[in-house]
Amino acid sequence: MTIHHQIVTDTEGRPVVAQIPGEEFEPVRDRLDEVDIPDPWREEIADRAREIDEGKVELVDGEDFLQRLRTT
């Protein structure tokens, strides 16, 4: 399965979140619903989602991010 994605980085350029299209996320979400995620991780996920919604992090295309890694 290929998942198209974008990587979100913090102000230091460190990856913090990966974004994928909704239609590609559906089967992943179905599998994740079966996994018990501890509350601290749920809180972290909510915090990261809020950072995206508030524009506090830069969305970076996945291929661009990988290219940056290769050239560093």
N, C-alpha and C positions, 0 to 999 in steps of 0.2 A: 504494500500500500504506500503510495506517495502522498505526502501531506505538504501542501504549499503553505509557507509560513513567513512571518516577519518576526524579527527579534526586537524587543524593546530594551533599550539600554538606559542606564542612569547617566547622570551628568559627567561621570568619569569614563563612560564608554563601556561599562561592564554590563553584560546581558542580565536582565532581570525578569523578562517575560517573553514568551513566544506566542504569537497570534496566528490562528489558522481560520480559513473561511468557515462559515456556519455549516454548510453542507458537508464539509469534511470533518467537522467537529461532532456532528450527531452520532456517528457510530462510536467515536471515542468516548463521548459523554455517556452513552449507554453502558459501556464497559466500566467507566469510572463510577457510575451510580452503584455498582456492585461492590465497590471498594470502600472500606471504612476509613475515612480521612479524619485524623485527630483534630480536635478543635484548634490547637495552635496553628496548624497548617491551613485550616479553613479561614482563620483570621488573616494569615499572611496573604492568601489568595485574594481576599476581599480588599486588603490594603493595596495590593498591586493593581487590582482592577480600578480602584478609586484613583490611584496615581495616573492611570491612563485617561480616565474620564476627566480628570482635572487638568490634563495637559502638562503634568509635571515631569513626564519622561518622553523621550524621543522615540518614535516608532522607526525602526530600521528594517529595510528589506533583508530577508534571510540570506540571499545570495551576496548582497553587499557586505553583510556582517561576516560571512565566511571568508570573503575576499580579504577583508581587513585582517582577519586572523592569520591568513596565509602569508600576508606581507609583513607581519610583525615579527 
